[in-house]
Each structure stands twice: as C-alpha cells, then as structure tokens.
C-alpha cells in the first residue's frame, strides 16, 4: 500500500527534470533517490520512470500516479487543516512562484508575515524572470504581472497595476519635449525583457479621444532585470516602460517623471494564478491568497 511519504517522494521525482534534481529538492544523495524509486517500483510491481544520467521520463504508469499525487497530498493537507481548524493553524507545504523584482520587494515580506501567523506551515518561495506554471508544476500559487497567456488557470486579481513610461528630470531637460508617442523616435528608450513578451513594442491609448498608437523602440540599452533598467533611467540615460508599483517611490520623490501622462498603457494587474477551483482548493492556498490580497491593498493605496 502506498503511503503519503511515497506519494510526496514520487511527486518530487515526477516534477523534477532528473533524479539528481529531485535529490537536491529532497536534500538527499542521487543514489538514495534511485534506491527509493526502485523500492517503490518493486512495491507496485510497475516501472514508473525511465532514467539515464541526464534526465528521467515518466512511463504511462508513472504519469498516471503523478497526476493523482498532488490532488491526494492536497486532500491530506486540507483534512489536516480542518482537524486543526480550532487552533487556527495551517500545515503542510505551500509553494509560491513569483517574478524576481516583485517577489523580493512584496511577496517575500508578505510570506514572512504569513509564516509568523502560521509557523507550522512550510513555505517555498521560488523567484523567476519567467514565472509560469508549466515551468514549475509543483507551485500552488503563481504570482503574475503582465499579459496572461495561459487561460486554463484560475485568475484572482490581487492588486490593480498600471504601466507607464518615465524618465529622470535630467534626461527630460536635455532632450526635445515629448508631446505624443511618435516623438519617442527622437529619444533613447531603454528595453526590459520579461515574461517572454514583446516588450519592445509600446502601446498607447489617448485618454481623451481613445486614439491608439503602437511604437516599436530600438534601444541601445537592454536588460532582463527591472532594477538595472531603473538604475539607467535614474542616471539620465533614457526612458523606461515600467509597472506603477515599481516606480511609485521615485515618482513621489521627483527622481523620475511620468512621460505622456495623457496616454494610457495596457494595464498589468497583479494576479494569483491557481490550478484548482475554489471548492477544491486547499485551505492553506485560500488563506494565503486572501492574506496576500489584503497586504497588496496597501500597495494600491501607495500608488493611488
């Protein structure tokens, strides 16, 4: 008979690229993983994984077991939560995937506060330049900002977020005025690569008459890290396209100024992506999402 430890072990193996990667997650040696996997296969009299030195591939039986593992483990966690509900505690493991910059500045502090409230819960925060459920299938919650391409995920808006373009007062004083999007062709625009989006095309809508403009920039400075791009803008090297949450402090203190305030860029709400319906969602996930949404309500107050 399979135990919950067996299910947890195999789920880690199934969501890892190789047995070596699984060993790192489990904090054991690769031979230990191989031996335990062999024991599990012997218990079931089934071949679960085809493996070599570089990667492991699930067999048909392995795929079937993996597809059920997460749901069963979540059910166990939910039952544990329900039994402990009178003590207002959560247990098990919560895995959160978030963008690097936003994750460092907002999600990590929120998780710290959440852990203090629920110290029996083990929390894993994974930060990525490309937060995507497919790249991290073990994630319970994916925090996402930008154009949403995976429509199969349940989407909960955590906070409203606008995008805007801005530059330092020094840069703006030394260059021609920017009255419409077409004027950007005369300026140094800085590129940020993120979320596999076409971030070098900037789309504008006039707030008054609704006119649309799509401007493709040709930057000389490009980076995939938002903080580096903001540093260049603060040094007066060009114009950046950023989320409001990321530049709110600099705008407030006059270190950056909004460019083309009469135009609106596409919204990029901060959302939680979930693979389960509300009815089937583990309590730990629902409680965390509600907690994070409340924390980020302060973010809207700061940027409004």
C-alpha positions as CSV (number, residue, x, y, z in Angstrom):
1,X,0.0,0.0,0.0
2,X,1.3,3.5,-0.9
3,X,2.0,5.9,2.0
4,X,1.8,9.6,1.9
5,X,5.6,9.6,2.1
6,X,5.7,7.5,-1.1
7,X,3.3,10.0,-2.8
8,X,5.3,13.0,-1.7
9,X,8.6,11.4,-2.8
10,X,7.2,10.4,-6.2
11,X,5.6,13.8,-6.8
12,X,9.0,15.4,-6.3
13,X,10.6,12.9,-8.8
14,X,7.8,13.4,-11.3
15,X,8.2,17.2,-11.2
16,X,12.0,17.2,-11.5
17,X,14.0,17.2,-14.7
18,X,16.3,14.4,-13.4
19,X,16.8,12.2,-10.4
20,X,19.8,14.5,-9.5
21,X,17.4,17.5,-9.4
22,X,15.0,15.5,-7.3
23,X,17.8,14.6,-4.9
24,X,18.6,18.3,-4.4
25,X,14.9,19.1,-3.6
26,X,14.8,16.2,-1.1
27,X,18.2,17.1,0.3
28,X,19.5,13.6,-0.2
29,X,22.0,11.9,-2.5
30,X,21.2,10.8,-6.0
31,X,21.8,7.1,-5.2
32,X,19.4,7.4,-2.3
33,X,16.7,8.6,-4.7
34,X,17.5,5.8,-7.2
35,X,17.3,3.2,-4.4
36,X,14.0,4.6,-3.0
37,X,12.5,4.7,-6.5
38,X,13.5,1.1,-7.1
39,X,11.8,0.1,-3.9
40,X,8.6,2.0,-4.8
41,X,8.5,0.3,-8.2
42,X,9.1,-3.1,-6.6
43,X,6.2,-2.4,-4.2
44,X,3.9,-1.7,-7.1
45,X,5.5,-4.2,-9.5
46,X,5.5,-1.4,-12.1
47,X,8.1,0.6,-13.9
48,X,7.4,4.3,-13.1
49,X,10.4,6.1,-14.5
50,X,12.8,5.6,-17.5
51,X,16.0,7.2,-16.4
52,X,19.5,7.9,-17.6
53,X,22.3,10.1,-16.3
54,X,20.9,13.3,-17.6
55,X,17.1,13.1,-17.4
56,X,14.2,11.0,-16.3
57,X,11.0,10.3,-18.2
58,X,7.7,9.0,-16.7
59,X,6.2,5.8,-18.0
60,X,2.5,5.6,-18.7
61,X,2.0,4.2,-15.1
62,X,4.3,6.9,-13.7
63,X,2.2,9.6,-15.4
64,X,-1.0,8.2,-14.0
65,X,0.4,8.1,-10.5
66,X,1.9,11.6,-10.8
67,X,-1.5,13.0,-12.0
68,X,-3.1,11.8,-8.8
69,X,-0.3,12.6,-6.3
70,X,-0.8,16.3,-6.0
71,X,-4.6,16.0,-5.5
72,X,-4.2,13.3,-2.8
73,X,-1.5,15.3,-1.0
74,X,-3.6,18.4,-1.1
75,X,-6.6,16.4,0.3
76,X,-4.4,15.2,3.1
77,X,-3.2,18.8,3.9
78,X,-6.8,20.0,3.7
79,X,-8.0,17.3,6.1
80,X,-5.2,18.2,8.5
81,X,-6.1,21.9,8.3
82,X,-9.7,21.1,9.0
83,X,-8.8,18.9,12.0
84,X,-6.6,21.7,13.3
85,X,-9.0,24.5,12.4
86,X,-10.0,25.1,16.0
87,X,-6.4,26.0,16.7
88,X,-6.4,28.3,13.7
89,X,-3.3,26.6,12.2
90,X,-2.2,25.5,8.8
91,X,0.3,22.8,8.0
92,X,1.9,21.0,5.0
93,X,3.9,22.8,2.3
94,X,2.9,25.9,0.3
95,X,4.9,26.6,-2.8
96,X,4.7,30.1,-4.3
97,X,6.2,31.2,-7.7
98,X,6.7,34.9,-8.3
99,X,8.6,37.4,-10.5
100,X,12.0,38.3,-9.2
101,X,11.6,42.0,-8.6
102,X,8.1,42.0,-7.3
103,X,8.7,38.8,-5.3
104,X,11.7,40.3,-3.5
105,X,10.0,43.6,-2.6
106,X,6.5,42.5,-1.8
107,X,5.8,38.7,-1.9
108,X,8.8,37.8,0.3
109,X,7.9,40.2,3.2
110,X,4.2,39.0,2.9
111,X,5.3,35.4,3.2
112,X,7.4,36.3,6.3
113,X,4.4,37.8,8.0
114,X,2.2,34.9,6.9
115,X,4.7,32.4,8.3
116,X,4.7,34.2,11.7
117,X,1.0,33.7,11.8
118,X,1.1,30.0,10.7
119,X,4.5,28.7,11.9
120,X,3.6,25.0,11.3
121,X,3.4,25.7,7.6
122,X,6.4,25.1,5.4
123,X,6.7,27.7,2.7
124,X,8.8,27.6,-0.5
125,X,9.1,30.9,-2.5
126,X,10.5,30.4,-6.0
127,X,11.6,33.6,-7.9
128,X,11.8,33.6,-11.7
129,X,12.2,36.0,-14.5
130,X,9.5,33.9,-16.3
131,X,7.0,32.7,-13.7
132,X,5.0,30.1,-15.4
133,X,3.1,27.1,-14.1
134,X,4.4,24.8,-16.8
135,X,8.0,25.6,-15.7
136,X,7.1,24.9,-12.0
137,X,4.2,22.5,-11.9
138,X,4.6,22.0,-8.1
139,X,3.7,25.6,-7.4
140,X,0.4,26.1,-5.5
141,X,0.2,29.8,-6.3
142,X,1.8,31.7,-9.3
143,X,2.0,35.4,-8.9
144,X,2.0,37.0,-12.4
145,X,2.1,40.5,-13.8
146,X,1.5,41.3,-17.4
147,X,-0.2,39.7,-20.4
148,X,-1.8,36.4,-19.4
149,X,-1.3,33.7,-22.0
150,X,-2.5,30.6,-20.1
151,X,-6.2,30.9,-19.9
152,X,-6.7,27.5,-18.2
153,X,-5.5,28.9,-14.9
154,X,-8.0,30.4,-12.4
155,X,-7.2,34.1,-12.1
156,X,-7.6,36.2,-8.9
157,X,-6.7,39.9,-9.1
158,X,-4.6,40.8,-6.1
159,X,-4.0,44.4,-6.9
160,X,-4.6,46.8,-9.8
161,X,-1.5,47.9,-11.6
162,X,-0.9,50.4,-14.4
163,X,2.1,50.6,-16.7
164,X,3.6,54.0,-17.6
165,X,6.8,55.4,-19.1
166,X,9.0,57.7,-17.2
167,X,12.5,59.3,-17.2
168,X,14.6,61.4,-14.9
169,X,14.2,65.2,-14.9
170,X,17.9,65.5,-16.0
171,X,17.2,63.5,-19.2
172,X,14.0,65.3,-20.0
173,X,15.7,68.7,-19.6
174,X,18.4,67.8,-22.1
175,X,16.2,66.4,-24.8
176,X,13.3,67.6,-27.0
177,X,9.8,67.7,-25.5
178,X,7.6,64.5,-25.8
179,X,4.1,65.5,-26.7
180,X,2.9,62.3,-28.4
181,X,4.1,58.7,-28.8
182,X,5.7,59.4,-32.2
183,X,8.1,61.8,-30.5
184,X,9.7,58.8,-28.8
185,X,11.6,58.1,-32.1
186,X,13.9,61.1,-31.2
187,X,14.7,59.6,-27.8
188,X,16.7,57.0,-26.1
189,X,14.3,54.3,-24.9
190,X,15.6,51.6,-22.6
191,X,14.4,48.0,-23.1
192,X,13.4,45.5,-20.5
193,X,13.0,41.8,-21.4
194,X,10.5,39.9,-19.2
195,X,7.7,37.2,-19.3
196,X,8.6,36.3,-22.9
197,X,6.5,39.3,-24.0
198,X,7.2,41.6,-26.9
199,X,8.4,44.4,-24.6
200,X,10.0,46.5,-27.3
201,X,6.6,47.5,-28.7
202,X,4.9,50.1,-26.5
203,X,1.1,50.6,-26.9
204,X,-0.6,53.8,-26.1
205,X,-4.3,54.9,-25.9
206,X,-5.1,58.6,-25.6
207,X,-7.2,59.2,-22.5
208,X,-9.3,61.8,-24.3
209,X,-10.2,60.6,-27.7
210,X,-9.2,56.9,-27.5
211,X,-6.6,57.1,-30.3
212,X,-4.3,54.1,-30.3
213,X,-0.5,54.2,-31.1
214,X,1.9,51.3,-31.3
215,X,5.5,52.4,-31.1
216,X,8.4,50.0,-31.6
217,X,11.5,51.1,-29.8
218,X,15.1,50.3,-30.9
219,X,17.0,50.5,-27.6
220,X,20.8,50.7,-27.2
221,X,20.4,49.6,-23.6
222,X,18.6,46.4,-22.9
223,X,18.4,44.2,-19.8
224,X,16.2,41.4,-18.3
225,X,16.4,42.8,-14.7
226,X,14.0,45.6,-13.9
227,X,16.2,47.1,-11.2
228,X,19.1,47.6,-13.6
229,X,16.8,49.3,-16.1
230,X,15.5,51.6,-13.4
231,X,19.1,52.5,-12.4
232,X,19.9,53.5,-16.0
233,X,16.8,55.8,-16.1
234,X,17.7,57.4,-12.7
235,X,21.2,58.1,-14.2
236,X,19.5,60.0,-17.0
237,X,20.3,57.5,-19.8
238,X,16.8,57.2,-21.3
239,X,13.1,56.5,-20.9
240,X,11.7,53.3,-19.3
241,X,8.4,51.4,-19.5
242,X,7.6,50.1,-16.0
243,X,4.8,49.0,-13.7
244,X,3.5,51.7,-11.5
245,X,4.3,49.7,-8.3
246,X,8.0,49.6,-9.3
247,X,8.5,53.4,-9.8
248,X,5.9,54.8,-7.3
249,X,8.6,55.9,-4.8
250,X,10.8,57.5,-7.4
251,X,7.9,59.4,-8.9
252,X,6.8,60.6,-5.5
253,X,10.2,62.0,-4.7
254,X,10.8,63.5,-8.1
255,X,13.6,61.2,-9.1
256,X,11.6,60.2,-12.1
257,X,8.8,62.0,-14.0
258,X,5.9,60.4,-15.9
259,X,6.1,60.9,-19.7
260,X,3.0,61.3,-21.8
261,X,0.5,61.4,-18.9
262,X,-2.4,62.0,-21.3
263,X,-1.9,58.5,-22.7
264,X,-2.6,55.2,-21.0
265,X,-0.6,52.0,-21.5
266,X,-2.2,48.5,-21.1
267,X,-2.9,47.6,-17.5
268,X,-0.8,44.8,-15.9
269,X,-2.8,43.7,-12.9
270,X,-1.0,41.7,-10.2
271,X,-2.8,38.3,-10.2
272,X,-2.7,35.0,-8.5
273,X,-2.9,32.0,-10.9
274,X,-4.4,28.8,-9.4
275,X,-4.9,25.4,-10.9
276,X,-7.8,24.4,-8.7
277,X,-11.4,25.7,-8.3
278,X,-12.4,27.4,-5.1
279,X,-14.3,24.3,-3.9
280,X,-11.3,22.0,-4.4
281,X,-8.6,24.5,-3.3
282,X,-6.6,23.5,-0.2
283,X,-7.3,25.8,2.8
284,X,-3.7,26.9,3.0
285,X,-3.9,28.3,-0.5
286,X,-7.1,30.1,0.0
287,X,-5.9,31.6,3.3
288,X,-2.6,32.7,1.7
289,X,-4.2,34.3,-1.3
290,X,-6.7,36.3,0.9
291,X,-3.8,37.4,3.1
292,X,-1.7,38.5,0.2
293,X,-4.6,40.4,-1.4
294,X,-5.1,42.3,1.9
295,X,-1.3,43.1,2.1
296,X,-1.3,44.3,-1.5
297,X,-4.3,46.6,-0.9
298,X,-1.8,48.9,0.8
299,X,0.2,48.9,-2.4
300,X,-2.8,50.3,-4.3
301,X,-3.1,53.0,-1.6
302,X,0.6,54.0,-2.0
303,X,0.3,54.3,-5.8
304,X,-3.1,56.0,-6.0
